[in-house]
Amino acid sequence: MSITTFTELSLLLALVIYLWCRLLAWWERESG
Amino acid sequence: MPWAVSFILGWLLFFFLVRLPLLRYTIWGGLSAALFQIINDWLMIRQDLYQIETPLVLILHSSAFFTFGIPLVMGIIFTQYLPRAKWLQGINIAVWAGFFLIMETLLHSTGVLVYRHWNPALSYFINILVLSSMTWLVGELAAQARRQNKEFSRL
């Protein structure tokens, strides 16, 4: 795998992690 | 190069997600994750289960760019966003174990992580164990961070 592909896929993974954390934060707010 | 890239991206994600006032509670999650990683990899690499290539800077067989990158910052984020409900903690552990496994698979695909007598299933199992331990270890710190965050939210 090239470093460019690695970087792109890592960025995608970072986005998924970001969305998961935001989802958890939203759930905590909603559940009080 | 992949180690440096993972370090930069990890810290970038950290700055998007971190709440700095809570760092005094959540930093222990990062430090414990980094400690787990460095000890685990030191033992596994000594047993020739897998090897690290082009680490740039070595620290006990691991790349310092990895230890002070992904495990440290993601450990802090894991603690900060730790859910209260036990059932959700279980799902959270499985999801984060998957995140770490995907990161490992990407590193393996670049050739900087070489499997000798190892496979991804073992990694996922180890990740589950470590993240379960961390959930137990940092649970109280995460609760204090949540209480602090609620006070900040009222301001």
N, CA and C atoms of all chains as a GROMACS GRO file, in nm:
protein
  561
    1MET      N    1   0.085  -0.120   0.000
    1MET     CA    2   0.000   0.000   0.000
    1MET      C    3   0.088   0.124   0.000
    2SER      N    4   0.055   0.221  -0.083
    2SER     CA    5   0.135   0.343  -0.089
    2SER      C    6   0.103   0.431   0.031
    3ILE      N    7   0.193   0.524   0.060
    3ILE     CA    8   0.173   0.614   0.174
    3ILE      C    9   0.051   0.704   0.150
    4THR      N   10   0.024   0.737   0.024
    4THR     CA   11  -0.093   0.820  -0.010
    4THR      C   12  -0.222   0.747   0.024
    5THR      N   13  -0.230   0.621  -0.017
    5THR     CA   14  -0.349   0.541   0.012
    5THR      C   15  -0.363   0.522   0.163
    6PHE      N   16  -0.250   0.495   0.231
    6PHE     CA   17  -0.252   0.480   0.376
    6PHE      C   18  -0.306   0.606   0.442
    7THR      N   19  -0.260   0.721   0.397
    7THR     CA   20  -0.304   0.849   0.456
    7THR      C   21  -0.452   0.870   0.431
    8GLU      N   22  -0.499   0.842   0.310
    8GLU     CA   23  -0.640   0.862   0.278
    8GLU      C   24  -0.729   0.771   0.362
    9LEU      N   25  -0.690   0.644   0.373
    9LEU     CA   26  -0.770   0.550   0.452
    9LEU      C   27  -0.764   0.584   0.601
   10SER      N   28  -0.650   0.633   0.646
   10SER     CA   29  -0.638   0.674   0.787
   10SER      C   30  -0.728   0.794   0.815
   11LEU      N   31  -0.735   0.886   0.720
   11LEU     CA   32  -0.823   1.002   0.736
   11LEU      C   33  -0.969   0.958   0.743
   12LEU      N   34  -1.003   0.860   0.661
   12LEU     CA   35  -1.139   0.806   0.663
   12LEU      C   36  -1.169   0.742   0.797
   13LEU      N   37  -1.073   0.666   0.849
   13LEU     CA   38  -1.088   0.605   0.981
   13LEU      C   39  -1.103   0.712   1.088
   14ALA      N   40  -1.024   0.818   1.078
   14ALA     CA   41  -1.031   0.929   1.174
   14ALA      C   42  -1.171   0.992   1.171
   15LEU      N   43  -1.228   1.006   1.053
   15LEU     CA   44  -1.363   1.061   1.040
   15LEU      C   45  -1.465   0.971   1.108
   16VAL      N   46  -1.452   0.840   1.090
   16VAL     CA   47  -1.544   0.745   1.154
   16VAL      C   48  -1.532   0.753   1.305
   17ILE      N   49  -1.409   0.761   1.356
   17ILE     CA   50  -1.388   0.772   1.500
   17ILE      C   51  -1.451   0.901   1.552
   18TYR      N   52  -1.432   1.010   1.479
   18TYR     CA   53  -1.489   1.139   1.516
   18TYR      C   54  -1.642   1.129   1.526
   19LEU      N   55  -1.703   1.067   1.426
   19LEU     CA   56  -1.849   1.054   1.424
   19LEU      C   57  -1.898   0.964   1.538
   20TRP      N   58  -1.824   0.859   1.568
   20TRP     CA   59  -1.861   0.769   1.678
   20TRP      C   60  -1.859   0.845   1.811
   21CYS      N   61  -1.754   0.923   1.833
   21CYS     CA   62  -1.743   1.000   1.958
   21CYS      C   63  -1.855   1.103   1.968
   22ARG      N   64  -1.885   1.168   1.860
   22ARG     CA   65  -1.995   1.266   1.860
   22ARG      C   66  -2.128   1.197   1.888
   23LEU      N   67  -2.145   1.076   1.834
   23LEU     CA   68  -2.267   0.998   1.859
   23LEU      C   69  -2.278   0.964   2.007
   24LEU      N   70  -2.167   0.922   2.067
   24LEU     CA   71  -2.166   0.890   2.210
   24LEU      C   72  -2.200   1.014   2.293
   25ALA      N   73  -2.143   1.129   2.256
   25ALA     CA   74  -2.170   1.254   2.329
   25ALA      C   75  -2.317   1.291   2.317
   26TRP      N   76  -2.373   1.275   2.199
   26TRP     CA   77  -2.515   1.305   2.178
   26TRP      C   78  -2.602   1.214   2.263
   27TRP      N   79  -2.568   1.084   2.267
   27TRP     CA   80  -2.645   0.988   2.344
   27TRP      C   81  -2.641   1.023   2.493
   28GLU      N   82  -2.523   1.062   2.543
   28GLU     CA   83  -2.511   1.098   2.684
   28GLU      C   84  -2.599   1.219   2.717
   29ARG      N   85  -2.603   1.316   2.626
   29ARG     CA   86  -2.688   1.435   2.648
   29ARG      C   87  -2.836   1.397   2.648
   30GLU      N   88  -2.874   1.312   2.551
   30GLU     CA   89  -3.015   1.273   2.536
   30GLU      C   90  -3.063   1.187   2.654
   31SER      N   91  -2.972   1.101   2.704
   31SER     CA   92  -3.013   1.011   2.812
   31SER      C   93  -3.002   1.078   2.949
   32GLY      N   94  -2.955   1.205   2.949
   32GLY     CA   95  -2.947   1.279   3.075
   32GLY      C   96  -2.834   1.227   3.164
   33MET      N   97   0.772   0.621   0.754
   33MET     CA   98   0.678   0.726   0.714
   33MET      C   99   0.536   0.700   0.766
   34PRO      N  100   0.482   0.577   0.754
   34PRO     CA  101   0.347   0.552   0.809
   34PRO      C  102   0.337   0.581   0.959
   35TRP      N  103   0.443   0.554   1.033
   35TRP     CA  104   0.439   0.583   1.177
   35TRP      C  105   0.421   0.733   1.200
   36ALA      N  106   0.494   0.814   1.124
   36ALA     CA  107   0.483   0.960   1.137
   36ALA      C  108   0.345   1.009   1.095
   37VAL      N  109   0.292   0.950   0.988
   37VAL     CA  110   0.159   0.989   0.940
   37VAL      C  111   0.053   0.956   1.046
   38SER      N  112   0.062   0.836   1.104
   38SER     CA  113  -0.036   0.797   1.207
   38SER      C  114  -0.025   0.888   1.329
   39PHE      N  115   0.097   0.931   1.362
   39PHE     CA  116   0.119   1.024   1.473
   39PHE      C  117   0.049   1.158   1.447
   40ILE      N  118   0.070   1.212   1.328
   40ILE     CA  119   0.012   1.342   1.292
   40ILE      C  120  -0.140   1.335   1.289
   41LEU      N  121  -0.194   1.232   1.224
   41LEU     CA  122  -0.339   1.219   1.213
   41LEU      C  123  -0.403   1.194   1.350
   42GLY      N  124  -0.336   1.115   1.435
   42GLY     CA  125  -0.388   1.090   1.568
   42GLY      C  126  -0.402   1.219   1.648
   43TRP      N  127  -0.298   1.301   1.643
   43TRP     CA  128  -0.300   1.428   1.717
   43TRP      C  129  -0.400   1.526   1.656
   44LEU      N  130  -0.415   1.523   1.523
   44LEU     CA  131  -0.516   1.609   1.459
   44LEU      C  132  -0.655   1.574   1.509
   45LEU      N  133  -0.686   1.445   1.512
   45LEU     CA  134  -0.815   1.398   1.561
   45LEU      C  135  -0.834   1.435   1.707
   46PHE      N  136  -0.726   1.423   1.782
   46PHE     CA  137  -0.728   1.460   1.924
   46PHE      C  138  -0.774   1.604   1.941
   47PHE      N  139  -0.716   1.695   1.862
   47PHE     CA  140  -0.749   1.837   1.877
   47PHE      C  141  -0.891   1.869   1.832
   48PHE      N  142  -0.949   1.786   1.746
   48PHE     CA  143  -1.088   1.805   1.707
   48PHE      C  144  -1.185   1.757   1.815
   49LEU      N  145  -1.142   1.659   1.895
   49LEU     CA  146  -1.235   1.594   1.988
   49LEU      C  147  -1.212   1.632   2.135
   50VAL      N  148  -1.091   1.675   2.168
   50VAL     CA  149  -1.059   1.692   2.310
   50VAL      C  150  -1.130   1.812   2.371
   51ARG      N  151  -1.167   1.798   2.498
   51ARG     CA  152  -1.211   1.912   2.577
   51ARG      C  153  -1.101   1.935   2.680
   52LEU      N  154  -1.023   2.038   2.659
   52LEU     CA  155  -0.902   2.059   2.740
   52LEU      C  156  -0.928   2.070   2.891
   53PRO      N  157  -1.039   2.131   2.935
   53PRO     CA  158  -1.061   2.138   3.081
   53PRO      C  159  -1.074   2.002   3.148
   54LEU      N  160  -1.107   1.899   3.070
   54LEU     CA  161  -1.126   1.767   3.127
   54LEU      C  162  -0.998   1.684   3.125
   55LEU      N  163  -0.893   1.743   3.072
   55LEU     CA  164  -0.770   1.668   3.049
   55LEU      C  165  -0.709   1.613   3.178
   56ARG      N  166  -0.729   1.683   3.289
   56ARG     CA  167  -0.667   1.635   3.413
   56ARG      C  168  -0.726   1.501   3.459
   57TYR      N  169  -0.849   1.469   3.412
   57TYR     CA  170  -0.906   1.338   3.444
   57TYR      C  171  -0.872   1.239   3.333
   58THR      N  172  -0.883   1.284   3.209
   58THR     CA  173  -0.879   1.191   3.096
   58THR      C  174  -0.737   1.156   3.050
   59ILE      N  175  -0.638   1.235   3.092
   59ILE     CA  176  -0.501   1.206   3.048
   59ILE      C  177  -0.455   1.069   3.098
   60TRP      N  178  -0.512   1.024   3.212
   60TRP     CA  179  -0.471   0.895   3.266
   60TRP      C  180  -0.513   0.781   3.176
   61GLY      N  181  -0.623   0.799   3.101
   61GLY     CA  182  -0.662   0.700   3.002
   61GLY      C  183  -0.557   0.688   2.892
   62GLY      N  184  -0.505   0.799   2.850
   62GLY     CA  185  -0.402   0.798   2.746
   62GLY      C  186  -0.273   0.737   2.796
   63LEU      N  187  -0.234   0.774   2.916
   63LEU     CA  188  -0.109   0.721   2.972
   63LEU      C  189  -0.119   0.570   2.995
   64SER      N  190  -0.234   0.524   3.043
   64SER     CA  191  -0.249   0.379   3.066
   64SER      C  192  -0.253   0.304   2.933
   65ALA      N  193  -0.318   0.363   2.831
   65ALA     CA  194  -0.321   0.298   2.700
   65ALA      C  195  -0.181   0.288   2.640
   66ALA      N  196  -0.103   0.394   2.653
   66ALA     CA  197   0.034   0.394   2.600
   66ALA      C  198   0.119   0.291   2.675
   67LEU      N  199   0.097   0.282   2.806
   67LEU     CA  200   0.172   0.185   2.886
   67LEU      C  201   0.136   0.041   2.847
   68PHE      N  202   0.004   0.016   2.833
   68PHE     CA  203  -0.042  -0.116   2.788
   68PHE      C  204   0.023  -0.151   2.655
   69GLN      N  205   0.021  -0.055   2.562
   69GLN     CA  206   0.072  -0.080   2.427
   69GLN      C  207   0.220  -0.113   2.430
   70ILE      N  208   0.297  -0.034   2.503
   70ILE     CA  209   0.442  -0.051   2.498
   70ILE      C  210   0.484  -0.183   2.564
   71ILE      N  211   0.417  -0.219   2.672
   71ILE     CA  212   0.450  -0.345   2.739
   71ILE      C  213   0.405  -0.463   2.653
   72ASN      N  214   0.282  -0.456   2.602
   72ASN     CA  215   0.228  -0.563   2.518
   72ASN      C  216   0.317  -0.586   2.395
   73ASP      N  217   0.351  -0.480   2.326
   73ASP     CA  218   0.432  -0.494   2.204
   73ASP      C  219   0.574  -0.538   2.237
   74TRP      N  220   0.628  -0.492   2.348
   74TRP     CA  221   0.762  -0.535   2.389
   74TRP      C  222   0.764  -0.687   2.409
   75LEU      N  223   0.664  -0.740   2.477
   75LEU     CA  224   0.657  -0.884   2.502
   75LEU      C  225   0.633  -0.962   2.373
   76MET      N  226   0.541  -0.913   2.290
   76MET     CA  227   0.507  -0.983   2.166
   76MET      C  228   0.625  -0.983   2.068
   77ILE      N  229   0.693  -0.869   2.058
   77ILE     CA  230   0.806  -0.858   1.964
   77ILE      C  231   0.923  -0.944   2.013
   78ARG      N  232   0.943  -0.948   2.144
   78ARG     CA  233   1.049  -1.034   2.199
   78ARG      C  234   1.024  -1.181   2.167
   79GLN      N  235   0.896  -1.219   2.162
   79GLN     CA  236   0.859  -1.356   2.130
   79GLN      C  237   0.856  -1.380   1.979
   80ASP      N  238   0.892  -1.278   1.901
   80ASP     CA  239   0.894  -1.287   1.755
   80ASP      C  240   0.755  -1.318   1.698
   81LEU      N  241   0.652  -1.265   1.761
   81LEU     CA  242   0.516  -1.283   1.708
   81LEU      C  243   0.491  -1.187   1.593
   82TYR      N  244   0.546  -1.066   1.604
   82TYR     CA  245   0.546  -0.970   1.494
   82TYR      C  246   0.665  -0.876   1.511
   83GLN      N  247   0.696  -0.800   1.406
   83GLN     CA  248   0.810  -0.710   1.408
   83GLN      C  249   0.771  -0.573   1.355
   84ILE      N  250   0.845  -0.471   1.403
   84ILE     CA  251   0.825  -0.333   1.360
   84ILE      C  252   0.938  -0.298   1.263
   85GLU      N  253   0.903  -0.237   1.151
   85GLU     CA  254   1.003  -0.192   1.054
   85GLU      C  255   1.004  -0.040   1.048
   86THR      N  256   1.118   0.016   1.019
   86THR     CA  257   1.140   0.162   1.006
   86THR      C  258   1.069   0.240   1.114
   87PRO      N  259   1.102   0.215   1.242
   87PRO     CA  260   1.032   0.284   1.350
   87PRO      C  261   1.065   0.432   1.364
   88LEU      N  262   1.171   0.477   1.301
   88LEU     CA  263   1.222   0.615   1.309
   88LEU      C  264   1.288   0.637   1.446
   89VAL      N  265   1.209   0.631   1.554
   89VAL     CA  266   1.263   0.642   1.689
   89VAL      C  267   1.212   0.523   1.768
   90LEU      N  268   1.304   0.444   1.823
   90LEU     CA  269   1.265   0.323   1.896
   90LEU      C  270   1.246   0.350   2.044
   91ILE      N  271   1.145   0.287   2.101
   91ILE     CA  272   1.128   0.287   2.246
   91ILE      C  273   1.078   0.148   2.284
   92LEU      N  274   1.167   0.067   2.342
   92LEU     CA  275   1.136  -0.071   2.381
   92LEU      C  276   1.073  -0.149   2.265
   93HIS      N  277   1.137  -0.153   2.154
   93HIS     CA  278   1.095  -0.223   2.032
   93HIS      C  279   0.981  -0.156   1.956
   94SER      N  280   0.912  -0.059   2.017
   94SER     CA  281   0.803   0.009   1.946
   94SER      C  282   0.852   0.138   1.884
   95SER      N  283   0.777   0.188   1.786
   95SER     CA  284   0.806   0.320   1.732
   95SER      C  285   0.751   0.423   1.831
   96ALA      N  286   0.834   0.519   1.869
   96ALA     CA  287   0.790   0.626   1.960
   96ALA      C  288   0.678   0.707   1.897
   97PHE      N  289   0.681   0.716   1.762
   97PHE     CA  290   0.574   0.789   1.692
   97PHE      C  291   0.440   0.718   1.711
   98PHE      N  292   0.443   0.588   1.731
   98PHE     CA  293   0.319   0.515   1.756
   98PHE      C  294   0.277   0.531   1.902
   99THR      N  295   0.369   0.500   1.995
   99THR     CA  296   0.337   0.504   2.138
   99THR      C  297   0.285   0.641   2.181
  100PHE      N  298   0.353   0.748   2.137
  100PHE     CA  299   0.310   0.883   2.177
  100PHE      C  300   0.214   0.943   2.074
  101GLY      N  301   0.162   0.859   1.989
  101GLY     CA  302   0.060   0.899   1.891
  101GLY      C  303  -0.071   0.832   1.924
  102ILE      N  304  -0.104   0.729   1.844
  102ILE     CA  305  -0.236   0.665   1.851
  102ILE      C  306  -0.276   0.618   1.992
  103PRO      N  307  -0.198   0.533   2.061
  103PRO     CA  308  -0.245   0.486   2.192
  103PRO      C  309  -0.264   0.600   2.292
  104LEU      N  310  -0.172   0.696   2.296
  104LEU     CA  311  -0.181   0.804   2.394
  104LEU      C  312  -0.305   0.890   2.369
  105VAL      N  313  -0.320   0.941   2.248
  105VAL     CA  314  -0.430   1.035   2.222
  105VAL      C  315  -0.565   0.964   2.216
  106MET      N  316  -0.568   0.844   2.159
  106MET     CA  317  -0.694   0.773   2.153
  106MET      C  318  -0.736   0.722   2.291
  107GLY      N  319  -0.639   0.695   2.378
  107GLY     CA  320  -0.670   0.658   2.516
  107GLY      C  321  -0.737   0.773   2.590
  108ILE      N  322  -0.689   0.896   2.565
  108ILE     CA  323  -0.751   1.014   2.626
  108ILE      C  324  -0.893   1.032   2.574
  109ILE      N  325  -0.911   1.020   2.444
  109ILE     CA  326  -1.042   1.035   2.381
  109ILE      C  327  -1.137   0.925   2.427
  110PHE      N  328  -1.087   0.803   2.436
  110PHE     CA  329  -1.168   0.689   2.484
  110PHE      C  330  -1.222   0.719   2.623
  111THR      N  331  -1.138   0.772   2.709
  111THR     CA  332  -1.179   0.803   2.846
  111THR      C  333  -1.280   0.917   2.849
  112GLN      N  334  -1.254   1.018   2.768
  112GLN     CA  335  -1.342   1.136   2.767
  112GLN      C  336  -1.483   1.100   2.722
  113TYR      N  337  -1.496   1.010   2.628
  113TYR     CA  338  -1.625   0.976   2.570
  113TYR      C  339  -1.680   0.844   2.624
  114LEU      N  340  -1.625   0.796   2.734
  114LEU     CA  341  -1.670   0.668   2.792
  114LEU      C  342  -1.816   0.680   2.835
  115PRO      N  343  -1.904   0.596   2.784
  115PRO     CA  344  -2.046   0.607   2.822
  115PRO      C  345  -2.071   0.554   2.963
  116ARG      N  346  -2.182   0.600   3.022
  116ARG     CA  347  -2.217   0.555   3.156
  116ARG      C  348  -2.278   0.415   3.155
  117ALA      N  349  -2.372   0.391   3.064
  117ALA     CA  350  -2.447   0.265   3.063
  117ALA      C  351  -2.354   0.149   3.030
  118LYS      N  352  -2.369   0.041   3.110
  118LYS     CA  353  -2.280  -0.075   3.094
  118LYS      C  354  -2.297  -0.138   2.956
  119TRP      N  355  -2.423  -0.145   2.909
  119TRP     CA  356  -2.446  -0.210   2.780
  119TRP      C  357  -2.376  -0.131   2.668
  120LEU      N  358  -2.378   0.001   2.681
  120LEU     CA  359  -2.314   0.085   2.581
  120LEU      C  360  -2.161   0.080   2.594
  121GLN      N  361  -2.113   0.062   2.718
  121GLN     CA  362  -1.968   0.042   2.737
  121GLN      C  363  -1.921  -0.082   2.662
  122GLY      N  364  -2.002  -0.188   2.667
  122GLY     CA  365  -1.968  -0.311   2.596
  122GLY      C  366  -1.959  -0.289   2.446
  123ILE      N  367  -2.058  -0.219   2.390
  123ILE     CA  368  -2.055  -0.188   2.246
  123ILE      C  369  -1.936  -0.099   2.215
  124ASN      N  370  -1.912  -0.001   2.303
  124ASN     CA  371  -1.801   0.092   2.284
  124ASN      C  372  -1.667   0.019   2.278
  125ILE      N  373  -1.650  -0.080   2.366
  125ILE     CA  374  -1.526  -0.158   2.367
  125ILE      C  375  -1.509  -0.231   2.233
  126ALA      N  376  -1.617  -0.295   2.186
  126ALA     CA  377  -1.610  -0.370   2.060
  126ALA      C  378  -1.580  -0.277   1.943
  127VAL      N  379  -1.640  -0.158   1.943
  127VAL     CA  380  -1.619  -0.063   1.833
  127VAL      C  381  -1.476  -0.010   1.834
  128TRP      N  382  -1.428   0.032   1.951
  128TRP     CA  383  -1.290   0.084   1.960
  128TRP      C  384  -1.187  -0.025   1.927
  129ALA      N  385  -1.214  -0.149   1.970
  129ALA     CA  386  -1.124  -0.259   1.934
  129ALA      C  387  -1.116  -0.273   1.783
  130GLY      N  388  -1.231  -0.252   1.718
  130GLY     CA  389  -1.235  -0.255   1.572
  130GLY      C  390  -1.154  -0.140   1.512
  131PHE      N  391  -1.164  -0.022   1.570
  131PHE     CA  392  -1.086   0.093   1.521
  131PHE      C  393  -0.937   0.064   1.526
  132PHE      N  394  -0.891   0.013   1.641
  132PHE     CA  395  -0.748  -0.018   1.656
  132PHE      C  396  -0.706  -0.128   1.560
  133LEU      N  397  -0.794  -0.227   1.537
  133LEU     CA  398  -0.762  -0.334   1.444
  133LEU      C  399  -0.749  -0.281   1.301
  134ILE      N  400  -0.838  -0.190   1.264
  134ILE     CA  401  -0.830  -0.132   1.129
  134ILE      C  402  -0.700  -0.055   1.114
  135MET      N  403  -0.663   0.023   1.217
  135MET     CA  404  -0.537   0.098   1.211
  135MET      C  405  -0.419   0.002   1.196
  136GLU      N  406  -0.421  -0.108   1.272
  136GLU     CA  407  -0.314  -0.207   1.264
  136GLU      C  408  -0.308  -0.269   1.125
  137THR      N  409  -0.424  -0.298   1.068
  137THR     CA  410  -0.430  -0.358   0.934
  137THR      C  411  -0.371  -0.262   0.830
  138LEU      N  412  -0.401  -0.134   0.845
  138LEU     CA  413  -0.344  -0.035   0.753
  138LEU      C  414  -0.192  -0.031   0.766
  139LEU      N  415  -0.142  -0.032   0.889
  139LEU     CA  416   0.003  -0.030   0.911
  139LEU      C  417   0.067  -0.157   0.855
  140HIS      N  418   0.001  -0.270   0.874
  140HIS     CA  419   0.052  -0.397   0.820
  140HIS      C  420   0.058  -0.392   0.668
  141SER      N  421  -0.041  -0.329   0.607
  141SER     CA  422  -0.046  -0.321   0.460
  141SER      C  423   0.066  -0.236   0.402
  142THR      N  424   0.120  -0.145   0.482
  142THR     CA  425   0.231  -0.061   0.432
  142THR      C  426   0.365  -0.130   0.449
  143GLY      N  427   0.368  -0.240   0.529
  143GLY     CA  428   0.492  -0.314   0.549
  143GLY      C  429   0.572  -0.274   0.672
  144VAL      N  430   0.524  -0.177   0.750
  144VAL     CA  431   0.599  -0.137   0.870
  144VAL      C  432   0.566  -0.226   0.989
  145LEU      N  433   0.465  -0.309   0.974
  145LEU     CA  434   0.431  -0.407   1.077
  145LEU      C  435   0.430  -0.543   1.008
  146VAL      N  436   0.517  -0.633   1.053
  146VAL     CA  437   0.533  -0.762   0.988
  146VAL      C  438   0.488  -0.872   1.083
  147TYR      N  439   0.391  -0.952   1.037
  147TYR     CA  440   0.344  -1.062   1.120
  147TYR      C  441   0.436  -1.182   1.102
  148ARG      N  442   0.487  -1.237   1.212
  148ARG     CA  443   0.566  -1.360   1.204
  148ARG      C  444   0.479  -1.479   1.243
  149HIS      N  445   0.424  -1.475   1.364
  149HIS     CA  446   0.332  -1.579   1.412
  149HIS      C  447   0.212  -1.508   1.474
  150TRP      N  448   0.143  -1.432   1.395
  150TRP     CA  449   0.037  -1.343   1.444
  150TRP      C  450  -0.074  -1.336   1.340
  151ASN      N  451  -0.192  -1.292   1.382
  151ASN     CA  452  -0.302  -1.268   1.289
  151ASN      C  453  -0.398  -1.167   1.349
  152PRO      N  454  -0.482  -1.106   1.268
  152PRO     CA  455  -0.571  -1.000   1.316
  152PRO      C  456  -0.668  -1.043   1.426
  153ALA      N  457  -0.711  -1.170   1.426
  153ALA     CA  458  -0.804  -1.218   1.529
  153ALA      C  459  -0.740  -1.206   1.667
  154LEU      N  460  -0.610  -1.239   1.676
  154LEU     CA  461  -0.540  -1.226   1.803
  154LEU      C  462  -0.536  -1.080   1.846
  155SER      N  463  -0.512  -0.991   1.751
  155SER     CA  464  -0.510  -0.847   1.781
  155SER      C  465  -0.643  -0.800   1.835
  156TYR      N  466  -0.752  -0.842   1.772
  156TYR     CA  467  -0.885  -0.799   1.816
  156TYR      C  468  -0.912  -0.848   1.957
  157PHE      N  469  -0.874  -0.972   1.986
  157PHE     CA  470  -0.892  -1.028   2.120
  157PHE      C  471  -0.814  -0.949   2.224
  158ILE      N  472  -0.686  -0.920   2.194
  158ILE     CA  473  -0.603  -0.841   2.286
  158ILE      C  474  -0.664  -0.702   2.305
  159ASN      N  475  -0.711  -0.642   2.197
  159ASN     CA  476  -0.773  -0.508   2.205
  159ASN      C  477  -0.894  -0.511   2.298
  160ILE      N  478  -0.978  -0.613   2.287
  160ILE     CA  479  -1.096  -0.628   2.374
  160ILE      C  480  -1.051  -0.634   2.520
  161LEU      N  481  -0.949  -0.715   2.548
  161LEU     CA  482  -0.900  -0.728   2.686
  161LEU      C  483  -0.846  -0.595   2.739
  162VAL      N  484  -0.765  -0.527   2.659
  162VAL     CA  485  -0.704  -0.401   2.703
  162VAL      C  486  -0.811  -0.294   2.724
  163LEU      N  487  -0.903  -0.283   2.630
  163LEU     CA  488  -1.005  -0.178   2.641
  163LEU      C  489  -1.103  -0.208   2.754
  164SER      N  490  -1.128  -0.336   2.782
  164SER     CA  491  -1.211  -0.373   2.898
  164SER      C  492  -1.140  -0.333   3.027
  165SER      N  493  -1.010  -0.358   3.033
  165SER     CA  494  -0.932  -0.318   3.151
  165SER      C  495  -0.934  -0.167   3.167
  166MET      N  496  -0.919  -0.098   3.057
  166MET     CA  497  -0.919   0.048   3.062
  166MET      C  498  -1.054   0.102   3.106
  167THR      N  499  -1.162   0.042   3.056
  167THR     CA  500  -1.296   0.085   3.096
  167THR      C  501  -1.312   0.074   3.247
  168TRP      N  502  -1.261  -0.036   3.302
  168TRP     CA  503  -1.268  -0.054   3.447
  168TRP      C  504  -1.177   0.044   3.519
  169LEU      N  505  -1.053   0.061   3.468
  169LEU     CA  506  -0.952   0.146   3.533
  169LEU      C  507  -0.994   0.294   3.534
  170VAL      N  508  -1.043   0.344   3.422
  170VAL     CA  509  -1.066   0.488   3.408
  170VAL      C  510  -1.212   0.525   3.424
  171GLY      N  511  -1.298   0.426   3.458
  171GLY     CA  512  -1.441   0.453   3.472
  171GLY      C  513  -1.472   0.567   3.568
  172GLU      N  514  -1.408   0.569   3.684
  172GLU     CA  515  -1.433   0.673   3.782
  172GLU      C  516  -1.382   0.809   3.733
  173LEU      N  517  -1.266   0.809   3.667
  173LEU     CA  518  -1.212   0.933   3.611
  173LEU      C  519  -1.305   0.987   3.503
  174ALA      N  520  -1.360   0.898   3.421
  174ALA     CA  521  -1.453   0.939   3.316
  174ALA      C  522  -1.579   1.000   3.379
  175ALA      N  523  -1.626   0.942   3.491
  175ALA     CA  524  -1.745   0.994   3.559
  175ALA      C  525  -1.718   1.134   3.613
  176GLN      N  526  -1.599   1.156   3.670
  176GLN     CA  527  -1.563   1.289   3.719
  176GLN      C  528  -1.556   1.388   3.604
  177ALA      N  529  -1.504   1.344   3.491
  177ALA     CA  530  -1.496   1.431   3.373
  177ALA      C  531  -1.637   1.467   3.325
  178ARG      N  532  -1.730   1.372   3.330
  178ARG     CA  533  -1.868   1.399   3.288
  178ARG      C  534  -1.932   1.501   3.381
  179ARG      N  535  -1.909   1.487   3.513
  179ARG     CA  536  -1.965   1.584   3.610
  179ARG      C  537  -1.908   1.722   3.583
  180GLN      N  538  -1.777   1.730   3.559
  180GLN     CA  539  -1.710   1.856   3.530
  180GLN      C  540  -1.766   1.916   3.401
  181ASN      N  541  -1.789   1.831   3.302
  181ASN     CA  542  -1.838   1.876   3.172
  181ASN      C  543  -1.979   1.934   3.185
  182LYS      N  544  -2.060   1.874   3.274
  182LYS     CA  545  -2.197   1.924   3.296
  182LYS      C  546  -2.190   2.063   3.357
  183GLU      N  547  -2.097   2.084   3.450
  183GLU     CA  548  -2.083   2.216   3.512
  183GLU      C  549  -2.041   2.318   3.408
  184PHE      N  550  -1.949   2.278   3.319
  184PHE     CA  551  -1.904   2.369   3.214
  184PHE      C  552  -2.018   2.400   3.118
  185SER      N  553  -2.104   2.300   3.093
  185SER     CA  554  -2.213   2.320   2.998
  185SER      C  555  -2.314   2.420   3.049
  186ARG      N  556  -2.324   2.433   3.185
  186ARG     CA  557  -2.423   2.526   3.241
  186ARG      C  558  -2.375   2.670   3.232
  187LEU      N  559  -2.245   2.691   3.215
  187LEU     CA  560  -2.188   2.827   3.214
  187LEU      C  561  -2.224   2.901   3.085
   0.00000   0.00000   0.00000
